[in-house]
Amino acid sequence: MKIIMLGAPGAGKGTQAKKIAAKYGIPHISTGDIFRANIKNGTELGKKAKTFMDQGLLVPDELTCDLVVDRIQQPDAANGYVLDGFPRTIPQAECLTAALAKLGSKMDYAINVDVPDENIVTRMGGRRACLKCGATYHIVYAAPKAEGICDTCGEALVLREDDKPETVQKRLNVYHDQTQPLIDYYTKEGILKSVDGTKALEEVFQDIVAILGE
């Protein structure tokens, strides 16, 4: 089962992607994780990606397409995978469709987690991250035991640059401009399914399972 998760930054698609991956025993492939690992390790790709991410801009297509296509050919993805954060643009979608066609494969579902912008600005402004161990929290939905301190390693938590309200709004503007057209693209491909992302996390997941099947 090959699934693409769509939705604005902060819509909760990453959380749902992890739950889908766990339920169906397929890898959760997040370009965000790949970029963050590269940034942490100080690679050339990471340095380039960071200059865009810090400004709330999307990382360019050429930095991502080959990386993802290589990843989905790894043995653990033989029975399917969940793509989270890719494709983000029509050129990326076309690149993925063409690459899969060469492999004699295609996507099965594109699931859009639909959440209004104002909900997302509030939601992401409450995120906190530990830069040391990578743990993430939310001051309302998943608060640390001690305010501002990581439960796992005791380091101070920070509001990441890309979670600040002004950066979030910028990212949403970029999303609507570049990524929203993917909804039309995958509707035409006949594989788009939408779920209401304002519901409780578990309800959203059950709506997705209803689409994918047990």
Legacy VTK file of the C-alpha trace (Angstrom):
# vtk DataFile Version 3.0
C-alpha trace
ASCII
DATASET POLYDATA
POINTS 214 float
0.000 0.000 0.000
1.611 3.214 -1.206
0.216 6.350 0.405
0.908 10.084 0.095
-0.103 12.329 3.009
-1.253 15.816 2.021
-2.203 18.776 4.192
-0.832 22.110 5.335
2.171 22.287 7.713
0.831 21.506 11.182
-2.322 19.743 9.952
-1.208 16.602 11.790
-0.374 14.555 8.711
2.981 13.445 10.192
1.296 12.018 13.297
-1.258 10.192 11.160
1.484 8.922 8.825
3.295 7.336 11.800
0.070 5.667 12.982
-0.639 4.345 9.477
2.939 3.024 9.196
2.642 1.235 12.554
-0.771 -0.290 11.776
0.081 -1.560 8.295
3.752 -2.425 8.912
5.171 -0.097 6.249
7.875 2.601 6.602
6.990 6.231 7.325
9.169 8.257 4.952
9.404 11.907 5.977
11.495 14.359 3.995
11.458 16.554 7.106
13.266 13.808 9.058
15.765 13.341 6.215
16.445 17.102 6.112
16.712 17.399 9.910
19.174 14.488 10.061
21.273 16.168 7.369
21.122 19.533 9.182
22.132 17.898 12.472
25.053 16.131 10.756
26.115 19.327 8.966
26.026 17.827 5.464
26.011 20.021 2.352
22.372 19.061 1.702
21.540 19.924 5.287
23.173 23.358 5.062
21.294 24.138 1.845
17.994 22.846 3.249
18.435 24.859 6.470
18.730 28.202 4.651
15.291 27.597 3.106
13.620 26.083 6.188
14.756 28.911 8.483
12.953 31.356 6.196
9.798 29.254 6.173
10.364 28.368 2.509
10.094 24.961 0.865
13.277 23.104 -0.018
13.707 23.091 -3.838
12.584 20.090 -5.882
16.042 19.061 -7.050
17.208 18.564 -3.443
14.400 16.129 -2.743
13.162 14.094 -5.706
16.115 11.718 -6.246
16.531 11.277 -2.491
12.929 10.091 -2.072
12.953 7.847 -5.155
16.121 6.178 -3.848
14.519 5.720 -0.404
11.354 4.023 -1.692
13.493 1.401 -3.448
14.979 0.183 -0.137
13.961 -3.355 0.937
11.777 -2.192 3.859
9.502 -0.352 1.391
8.823 -3.446 -0.743
5.249 -3.808 0.609
4.477 -0.086 0.521
5.223 3.120 2.405
3.730 6.382 3.642
5.211 9.547 2.116
4.995 12.538 4.455
6.137 15.941 3.161
6.658 14.804 -0.435
5.577 15.607 -3.058
5.018 19.275 -2.220
4.756 20.667 -5.748
3.349 19.598 -9.120
6.884 19.087 -10.588
7.708 16.796 -7.630
4.439 14.890 -8.144
5.178 14.483 -11.846
8.741 13.347 -11.043
7.375 10.762 -8.578
4.701 9.509 -11.003
7.321 9.131 -13.764
9.864 7.417 -11.467
7.227 4.964 -10.193
6.083 4.231 -13.761
9.667 3.243 -14.629
9.598 0.874 -11.652
6.223 -0.519 -12.810
4.499 0.973 -9.786
2.091 3.753 -8.808
0.610 5.396 -5.708
-2.580 3.910 -4.225
-3.908 6.790 -2.101
-3.336 10.504 -1.530
-4.922 11.411 1.815
-5.577 15.089 2.495
-5.785 16.061 6.191
-7.885 19.209 5.930
-7.458 21.909 8.642
-8.210 25.693 8.396
-5.207 28.066 8.582
-6.241 29.721 11.859
-6.312 26.338 13.647
-2.809 25.591 12.367
-1.245 28.890 13.534
-2.588 28.241 17.057
-1.576 24.578 17.001
2.009 25.110 15.809
2.650 28.092 18.081
2.278 25.669 21.007
4.946 23.248 19.809
8.185 22.914 21.730
11.253 20.907 20.727
14.346 19.538 22.431
17.329 20.285 20.237
19.470 17.729 22.083
17.430 14.513 21.764
14.800 15.543 19.200
11.752 15.001 21.442
8.743 17.199 20.653
5.956 18.486 22.879
2.906 20.737 22.765
2.047 23.091 25.625
-1.656 22.135 25.343
-1.856 18.645 23.792
1.380 16.961 24.928
2.970 19.093 27.634
6.270 18.085 29.261
6.109 17.088 32.953
8.055 20.229 33.916
7.331 23.400 31.961
10.024 24.121 29.370
12.120 21.022 30.241
12.522 17.851 28.166
11.176 14.729 29.948
13.795 12.540 28.253
17.091 14.378 28.736
16.367 17.443 30.914
17.433 20.052 28.331
15.530 23.316 27.879
12.793 23.200 25.226
12.599 25.793 22.471
10.007 27.204 20.091
11.604 26.332 16.768
12.054 29.115 14.240
9.668 27.391 11.809
6.906 27.146 14.483
6.775 30.906 15.234
3.423 32.453 14.140
4.922 34.742 11.481
6.925 31.857 9.978
3.894 29.527 10.136
1.766 32.038 8.213
4.513 32.384 5.623
4.693 28.600 5.277
0.908 28.435 4.881
1.037 31.063 2.127
3.728 29.036 0.343
1.659 25.866 0.871
-1.469 27.371 -0.687
0.531 28.702 -3.595
2.651 25.609 -4.377
1.135 22.562 -2.698
-2.631 23.085 -2.850
-2.593 22.285 -6.612
-1.580 18.716 -5.655
-5.112 18.204 -4.388
-6.379 18.859 -7.924
-3.576 16.701 -9.390
-4.416 13.648 -7.270
-8.158 14.200 -7.698
-7.580 13.865 -11.455
-5.451 10.760 -10.793
-8.490 9.350 -8.981
-6.678 8.562 -5.697
-7.449 11.617 -3.487
-9.352 11.101 -0.220
-9.980 13.920 2.301
-10.478 13.689 6.076
-11.464 16.405 8.571
-8.242 17.166 10.468
-9.980 19.324 13.105
-11.397 16.191 14.780
-9.634 14.429 17.664
-6.446 12.636 16.599
-7.898 9.134 17.052
-11.083 10.040 15.161
-9.019 11.308 12.223
-7.070 8.035 12.266
-10.255 5.953 12.265
-11.523 7.958 9.281
-8.265 7.131 7.457
-8.489 3.418 8.353
-12.049 3.422 6.981
-10.584 4.620 3.644
-7.610 2.214 3.599
-9.380 -0.857 4.994
-8.470 -3.012 7.989
LINES 1 215
214 0 1 2 3 4 5 6 7 8 9 10 11 12 13 14 15 16 17 18 19 20 21 22 23 24 25 26 27 28 29 30 31 32 33 34 35 36 37 38 39 40 41 42 43 44 45 46 47 48 49 50 51 52 53 54 55 56 57 58 59 60 61 62 63 64 65 66 67 68 69 70 71 72 73 74 75 76 77 78 79 80 81 82 83 84 85 86 87 88 89 90 91 92 93 94 95 96 97 98 99 100 101 102 103 104 105 106 107 108 109 110 111 112 113 114 115 116 117 118 119 120 121 122 123 124 125 126 127 128 129 130 131 132 133 134 135 136 137 138 139 140 141 142 143 144 145 146 147 148 149 150 151 152 153 154 155 156 157 158 159 160 161 162 163 164 165 166 167 168 169 170 171 172 173 174 175 176 177 178 179 180 181 182 183 184 185 186 187 188 189 190 191 192 193 194 195 196 197 198 199 200 201 202 203 204 205 206 207 208 209 210 211 212 213
